[in-house]
Amino acid sequence: MKPELDVSLNYLERAYETNIHNGLTKEQAHERLTKDGPNALPEAKQETWVMVFLRQFQSPLIYMLLIAALIIFFVGEDKLDAFIISGVLLFNAVVGTIQEGRTRSILQSLKHFVKTNSIVIRGGKRLLVDDVDIVKGDVILLQEGQRIPADAFAVASNTLQIDEAILTGESRPVYKSPYVQCAEGEQQDPGNVLYKGTYVLSGSGRAIVFATGVNTEIGKIHQGVEELDTDMPLKKEIDRLSFWLLIGVLAICAVLFVMGLFAGQPLRELLVMLTALFICVVPEGLPVVMTLVLVTGVYRMAKHNVLVKHMQAVEGLGRADVLAIDKTGTLTRNELLVSKVLTHDKQLAVSGEGYHREGTITFDGAKINQVTESDELYPMALAAMLLNSTEITYDELRNTFDIKGDPTEAAMYVFAQKAGLERSILRQYEKIYEIPFDPALQYHAGFFEHNGSGIAFVIGAPEFVFSISDPVHKKDDDFLQQLLKDGLRVVAVASKAFDPSSFSPNMEEDVKFDVAKSILNNGKCALHGLFGIQDSIRPDVPEMVQKAKDAGLLVIMATGDHKDTALYVAKEVGIFNDGNSVLTGTEFGNLSDESMLPELEKTTVYARVLPQEKMRLIQLFHKKKRIIAMTGDGINDAPALVASDLGIAMGGIGTEVAKKAADIILLDDSFSSIIRAIEHGRHIFYTLKRVILYFFATNMGEVLIILFALLLNALGYDFPLPLTAAQILWLNLVTDGFLDVSLSMEPQEEGLLRKKWLQKKIHLVDWAMVAKMFFYAVPMAVGSMWLFFQYYQTDLRLARTMTLLCMAMFQWFNAWNCRSENKSLLSIGFFTNKWLILATAFVLFLQFVLLYTPFMQFIFKTVPLNLDQWLLILYISAPIVLLDEMRKAIVRYIWPEG
């Protein structure tokens, strides 16, 4: 039937100065494109390289070093140290800029945005136009499988069905009818509004565009997402660490400065000494090493189909303790599967994966290889084959299917193939008339001629098909209720013989439609059975959900799907177990925060939740100090992806808005990739703890000896600094830097996906780490100061050289100590980290260069040492390894599972 075009269409044509038959003129389209801009969401403005470089200096710790360099330059005796500090900061900034550039290149190379176009009427002609060039007033032609390019009013519709799951989270198609309102200024009827980014499942039509780009519904959500902001766990931790370091060193400096003034120390000497303390506190090489660790993590995760957009998310994912996931695409393949079938006498099970035709049909455990015409299953398979109007294509690269049309019909068509039917059978049936699926009718019917006889097949909602069929047995109704309880979509199949002469070639469409309905409604149809259809669950998901639980994560499902459907999938994959509870969005909204907080730990399924309810759920978990990672693929998920600590978008089925909002993109949409990423994230977290422990243990040793010298001077003694600013930088950047990079190459630890790991490691820097820092730093400071006391009164340059080498040698040994928190070096193995062996040899070589090269002696104020002096320093520093082995043995004894 042709849709009726009433006065409302005339209103739209006047309002947008267009015509449904001729569209806009070329000049109108160009003018509006110039005025409104392209029909695209704005890309985030990319920083220039200059801005990226300058941003490397935006840190309180860097500010401290800059101030230190200025003090040394203006009041210090050796201005070379100021240039060395500046050079170190410049080097750090260059390396950071290069690493960010490499990361940006990775993201650009892995982006795969598909260019789309639409058929538009302009100047009375049908033109294929890029979606970005569509403007307000354009008349677009709609057909199955098309992506809606802009917000538009449907003005003509032939059973037009739209998939709005990306906006609403609801997987059922939405029927769109032509515009029926004509009063100017009245609220538009949402039943005829088409939204940018949604898809045409079936039918056809025409629409007039009323909004493009940022003015579309997607655009408004995108702008809302841009205004949201959240810090990742690592950034919070580093900011917290920097803050307390800054407060601590300023407090110490203030006390010592006052003491020095009262003791009569010259202001210039006080400033130089306090500057040395500043330099000791700041781990100059830490930003570079942390960047290298995170970039390495980005590379490794990309190999496992995990694209990390923000480097800090690599580590943050390892610390997540709540994982909120959507059902569609992550747990399931977003591919419908006929899993259960009921005929008059049989209840059959169907296996398979997605739309792959491989699979079996079994009855009481026995496999049915071929369905014959005498089998009662045959008419169901035949109806599924004849009434299929979908096109199924397979993407081998992404291992996904692309469905043009109704996914339910596609699932039933695949079932027919499993039953042994081939497309060649379609030649035996001549289609006379077809009633496409219509939500108002609740069925899809086809009328065919076969061997001179007429046969009509009906597939639709059980309640309708039951109403036109023979009396339904109680077992049929019981089975229907069970399927619904299991969360399956249920479709009934019936058929009816008719006289083909009921239709004549010259009949109008309206008359044919009435004849078809009369055939179905006059007399009873033969009910053949029920299809139970589910979204096929990824085969590896149940195992991965259990791994996530074993890892200490609370796994919850937050979906827009029906409660029964969500609950069924949650039970199948192990998210919902005995003792857990389920809430709908309405029930969740009716509970206050105080009532909901105690329920968070046991509520694992949230069904029919809206975007704002997902946001509230995240806020509740934040109140409980939980770190939440949330997955999403739709436009409606974008705000929650931004608000969560870590947003994870689907790379395959995910929308552009969701990908932009997320921190991490799963290129294969697989839940197992999330678990692998969490495991690797925990390894990164462990690596960063190791790196930070090593850096700050060294810095604390330097602080102790400088602090001791400052105290003596504050008390009135004339005591020189044991190390110069340049020598401290050598220790912090060169010696620490190479060894710390090699420490980051440690093999992945065992037992990362264990609950106790998550319970132990909450912060990068905790009191246990501070205790270990003192354990490493105190012997380093005591041994180095003892050496300095032996030589400083006779030869200050020799004393500082001996102190420098002693500190460096302690660092070498502590690098090996830091390989594990509690495992002995003997159990780890000396050759499991070859990078550490090479780094140790290299820094030893650099130490020789420092001591025995005239140029380096001039810059760093060192002198050559003889063999006896080397052996004395080795004798003082080597015992730190034995001390740490004793500490680890005690830890293993007290906490054997440590």
Disulfide bonds with the S-S distance in Angstrom:
none
